[in-house]
Amino acid sequence: MSLYVLEGLRPWVIQRVSAVYMALFIIYAAWCYFTADVIGYQPWKSWLYHPFNTSVVGIFIIAVLFHAWIGMRDVVLDYVHNIMLRIFVLGILFGVLIGSALWVFRILLLSVVS
């Protein structure tokens, strides 16, 4: 098994699919924003905590994280030649992305508790 699991066509497809999903989500979110009666904290909080929107936002975050990981990983693999520095940078990047994911899903799961 390779050190870099995502190689070849698979990361290319993941990035394209995630980019399409992100574009569709942004169009949906913009449509919701521009057709909203009232723009404020409470209406958007209730919009976010609607089960459908919570799911769509969760999938959006997963798509963003995969897209960012693949893109940044490819940049690091192409331009960081020292193997120890490469592993360090990839580890920091992975940690930041996982931390961001945990933070967002903590916020999204607050809707279940509230």
C-alpha positions in Angstrom: 0.0 0.0 0.0 1.3 3.4 -0.9 2.1 6.2 1.5 -0.2 8.5 -0.5 -3.5 6.6 -0.8 -5.0 9.1 -3.2 -3.1 8.7 -6.4 -3.9 8.9 -10.1 -7.4 9.4 -11.4 -9.1 9.1 -8.0 -8.0 12.5 -6.6 -8.8 14.2 -9.9 -12.3 12.8 -9.8 -12.8 13.7 -6.1 -11.7 17.3 -6.8 -14.0 17.6 -9.8 -17.0 16.2 -8.0 -16.4 18.2 -4.8 -16.0 21.4 -7.0 -19.3 20.8 -8.7 -21.0 20.1 -5.3 -19.5 23.3 -3.8 -20.7 25.4 -6.8 -24.2 23.9 -6.5 -24.2 24.6 -2.8 -23.1 28.2 -3.2 -25.8 28.7 -5.8 -28.4 27.2 -3.3 -27.1 29.3 -0.4 -27.1 32.5 -2.5 -30.7 31.7 -3.7 -31.8 31.2 0.0 -30.1 34.4 1.0 -31.6 36.6 -1.8 -35.1 35.2 -1.4 -35.2 35.4 2.4 -37.8 37.7 3.9 -35.7 38.7 6.8 -31.9 38.7 7.0 -30.7 38.4 10.6 -29.1 36.0 13.1 -32.2 34.1 14.2 -33.6 33.4 10.7 -30.2 32.2 9.5 -29.8 30.1 12.6 -33.1 28.5 12.0 -32.2 28.0 8.3 -28.9 26.3 9.2 -30.5 24.1 11.9 -33.2 22.8 9.5 -32.4 19.1 9.1 -32.0 19.3 5.3 -29.8 22.4 5.4 -27.7 20.9 8.2 -27.1 17.8 6.0 -26.3 19.9 3.0 -23.9 22.1 4.9 -22.2 19.0 6.4 -21.7 17.5 3.0 -20.4 20.9 1.8 -17.8 20.9 4.5 -16.7 17.4 3.7 -16.4 18.4 0.1 -14.3 21.5 1.0 -12.0 19.5 3.2 -11.4 16.8 0.6 -10.9 19.4 -2.1 -8.4 21.4 0.1 -6.5 18.2 1.2 -6.0 17.0 -2.3 -5.0 20.4 -3.7 -2.6 21.3 -0.8 -1.2 17.8 -0.7 -0.3 18.0 -4.4 1.3 21.4 -3.9 3.4 20.1 -1.0 4.4 16.9 -2.9 5.5 19.0 -5.9 7.4 21.7 -4.1 8.6 20.4 -0.8 11.5 18.0 -1.6 12.9 17.3 1.9 11.0 14.2 3.0 11.0 15.2 6.7 9.7 18.7 6.0 7.1 17.2 3.6 5.8 14.9 6.3 5.8 17.7 8.8 3.9 20.1 6.5 1.4 17.3 5.5 0.9 16.5 9.2 0.2 20.2 10.1 -2.1 20.5 7.1 -4.0 17.3 8.1 -4.3 18.5 11.7 -5.7 21.9 10.7 -8.2 20.3 8.3 -9.4 17.7 10.9 -9.6 20.5 13.6 -11.7 22.6 11.3 -13.9 19.7 10.5 -14.5 18.9 14.2 -15.3 22.5 14.9 -17.8 22.8 12.1 -19.5 19.4 13.0 -19.6 20.5 16.7 -21.6 23.6 15.5 -23.8 21.5 13.3 -24.5 18.9 16.0 -25.5 21.6 18.4 -28.8 21.7 16.5 -29.5 18.2 17.5 -28.9 19.0 21.2 -30.8 22.3 21.3 
